[in-house]
């Protein structure tokens, strides 16, 4: 049985990925901040085809809680074929007036949590890679097009997402020879609750579909261990390709 740990799984992109992997027969560890939301999702994932799903509510800003998520997965499954780092927080504001408390929270959730989870998960990922010489194991992080191309008003958010791009490239360099490959997906606006604030200027029906991001995740998970794609930028059709 292939297994995955997915953060930010209760809604949006994370939920779409979790349901897709459940339908493929993955054993899953899922987490989000809401206990009721993640418990409900766990039941839905089992109904969708996951042979075993465990869940735990956790705040990605609480770095002390993060190794416990990996430990829960390890105790349940023994190894990890995929770590999907999806949880994140959106924030906007100009550099000259951006509050430092918001800066700290954004960095903690969008970057530090990813680093802590990856570091804790590497032994399980390496074990899965050893057991699967064809596919190896994967780390997939949800970045943003603003991490690849700067956008006014999104300096802090974009900087954390750029850090994810760099982190995935470095993890890939350090772990690829062991069969653990890493990729970052950097989409423009995706039609989720997180993008609702901008629908007055970017209509929801022009946004990237969650199913399109899920399709990219599935493609990455199906690559052999001999192939690495460290970043994929997804832009909205008709947009410049350099803006969300």
C-alpha positions in Angstrom: 0.0 0.0 0.0 1.3 3.4 -1.0 0.9 6.1 1.6 1.0 9.9 1.9 0.8 12.7 4.5 -1.2 15.7 3.3 -1.3 19.1 5.1 -4.1 21.6 4.7 -6.3 18.7 3.6 -9.8 19.7 4.7 -10.6 22.0 1.8 -9.5 23.4 -1.6 -6.4 21.9 -3.2 -5.5 19.7 -0.3 -9.0 18.1 -0.2 -8.8 17.5 -4.0 -5.4 15.8 -3.7 -6.6 13.7 -0.7 -9.7 12.5 -2.5 -7.7 11.6 -5.6 -5.2 9.6 -3.6 -7.9 7.9 -1.7 -9.5 6.8 -4.9 -6.1 5.4 -6.0 -5.9 3.3 -2.8 -3.4 5.3 -0.8 -3.2 5.0 3.0 -3.4 8.6 4.2 -2.5 10.8 7.1 -4.4 14.1 6.8 -4.3 17.3 8.9 -5.8 20.7 9.1 -6.5 23.2 11.9 -10.2 22.1 12.3 -10.7 18.9 14.3 -14.3 18.5 13.0 -13.4 19.3 9.5 -10.5 16.9 9.3 -12.4 14.1 11.1 -15.3 14.5 8.5 -12.8 14.3 5.7 -11.1 11.2 7.1 -14.4 9.4 6.9 -15.0 10.6 3.3 -11.6 9.4 2.3 -12.2 5.9 3.6 -15.5 5.9 1.7 -13.7 7.0 -1.4 -11.3 4.0 -1.3 -8.5 4.7 1.1 -7.8 1.4 2.9 -6.7 3.3 6.0 -6.8 7.0 6.9 -5.7 8.6 10.1 -6.1 12.3 11.0 -5.0 14.9 13.5 -5.8 18.6 13.8 -2.7 20.8 13.9 -1.8 24.4 13.5 1.1 24.8 11.1 2.3 27.8 13.1 2.9 25.4 16.1 6.2 23.9 15.0 6.4 21.7 18.1 3.3 19.8 16.9 4.6 19.1 13.5 7.0 16.2 14.2 4.0 14.4 15.9 2.2 14.4 12.6 5.1 12.5 11.0 5.3 10.2 14.0 1.6 9.4 13.7 2.1 8.5 10.0 5.2 6.4 10.8 3.4 4.5 13.6 0.5 3.8 11.3 2.2 2.9 8.1 5.9 2.4 8.7 7.1 4.5 5.7 5.9 7.4 3.5 5.7 7.4 -0.3 4.7 11.0 -0.5 4.7 14.1 1.6 2.3 16.8 0.3 3.0 20.2 1.9 -0.1 22.1 1.0 -1.1 24.1 4.0 -0.5 27.8 3.7 -1.7 31.3 4.7 -2.4 34.1 2.3 -1.4 37.6 3.2 -1.1 40.9 1.3 0.2 44.4 1.9 2.9 46.8 0.8 6.5 46.5 2.1 6.4 50.0 3.7 3.6 49.2 6.1 3.5 45.4 6.5 3.3 44.4 10.1 6.1 42.3 11.4 3.7 40.0 13.4 2.0 39.1 10.2 5.5 38.6 8.7 6.3 36.1 11.4 3.1 34.1 11.0 3.4 33.9 7.2 7.0 32.7 7.4 6.1 30.2 10.1 3.2 28.7 8.2 4.3 28.9 4.6 8.0 28.0 5.0 9.2 26.9 8.5 6.4 24.3 8.8 7.4 22.8 5.4 11.1 22.6 6.5 10.2 21.0 9.8 7.9 18.4 8.2 10.4 17.5 5.5 13.2 17.1 8.0 11.1 14.9 10.2 9.8 12.9 7.3 13.0 12.1 5.5 13.7 8.8 7.3 10.2 7.5 6.3 10.6 8.8 2.7 14.0 7.1 2.4 12.5 3.9 3.6 9.7 4.0 1.1 12.2 4.9 -1.7 14.3 1.8 -0.8 11.2 -0.4 -1.0 10.2 1.1 -4.4 13.2 1.2 -6.7 11.0 2.2 -9.6 9.2 5.3 -8.3 11.1 6.2 -5.1 9.4 8.7 -2.8 8.2 12.2 -3.4 8.0 15.6 -1.7 5.5 18.0 -3.3 5.1 21.5 -2.0 2.4 24.0 -3.0 4.1 27.2 -3.9 2.7 30.1 -5.9 3.3 31.9 -9.2 4.1 34.9 -7.0 7.1 32.9 -5.7 8.5 32.7 -9.2 7.5 36.2 -10.4 7.2 39.1 -8.0 3.9 40.9 -7.7 3.1 44.2 -6.1 1.4 44.0 -2.7 2.4 40.3 -2.2 6.0 40.7 -1.1 5.9 38.6 2.1 3.6 35.9 0.7 5.7 35.7 -2.5 8.9 35.6 -0.6 7.8 32.6 1.5 6.6 30.8 -1.7 9.9 31.6 -3.4 11.7 30.0 -0.4 9.6 26.9 -1.0 10.9 26.8 -4.6 14.5 27.0 -3.4 13.9 24.4 -0.6 12.4 21.9 -3.1 15.4 22.3 -5.4 17.8 21.7 -2.5 16.0 18.7 -1.1 16.0 17.3 -4.6 19.8 17.8 -4.9 20.5 16.3 -1.4 18.0 13.4 -1.5 17.6 12.5 -5.2 20.4 10.0 -5.2 18.5 8.2 -2.4 15.3 8.1 -4.5 13.5 11.0 -2.7 12.7 13.6 -5.3 11.1 17.0 -4.6 8.9 19.3 -6.6 7.1 22.6 -6.1 3.9 23.5 -7.9 3.5 27.3 -8.4 0.0 28.1 -9.7 -1.7 31.4 -10.3 -5.1 32.0 -8.7 -6.9 28.7 -8.1 -10.7 28.6 -7.7 -10.7 28.1 -3.9 -11.9 30.0 -0.8 -8.3 31.4 -0.5 -8.8 33.3 -3.8 -12.3 34.6 -3.0 -10.9 38.0 -2.1 -9.8 38.8 -5.6 -12.9 37.6 -7.6 -14.0 41.2 -8.2 -11.0 41.6 -10.5 -10.2 38.0 -11.4 -13.5 36.2 -12.0 -13.7 32.7 -10.5 -14.6 31.1 -13.8 -11.2 32.2 -15.2 -9.2 30.7 -12.4 -7.2 27.5 -12.4 -9.3 24.5 -11.4 -8.4 22.4 -8.4 -8.7 19.4 -10.6 -5.9 20.8 -12.8 -3.5 21.0 -9.8 -4.5 17.5 -8.7 -3.7 16.3 -12.2 -0.2 17.7 -11.9 0.3 16.1 -8.5 -0.7 12.7 -9.9 1.7 13.2 -12.8 4.6 13.9 -10.4 3.7 10.9 -8.2 3.9 8.7 -11.3 7.4 9.8 -12.4 10.2 7.3 -12.0 12.9 8.1 -9.5 15.2 8.8 -12.4 13.3 12.0 -13.3 13.1 15.2 -11.3 10.9 18.3 -12.0 11.7 20.7 -9.3 9.2 23.4 -10.2 6.1 23.7 -12.3 4.5 27.1 -12.8 0.8 27.0 -13.7 -0.6 30.2 -15.2 -4.2 31.1 -16.0 -5.1 30.9 -19.7 -5.1 34.3 -21.3 -3.0 35.9 -18.5 0.5 37.1 -19.1 2.1 34.1 -17.4 3.9 36.4 -15.0 1.1 37.3 -12.7 -1.3 35.4 -10.5 
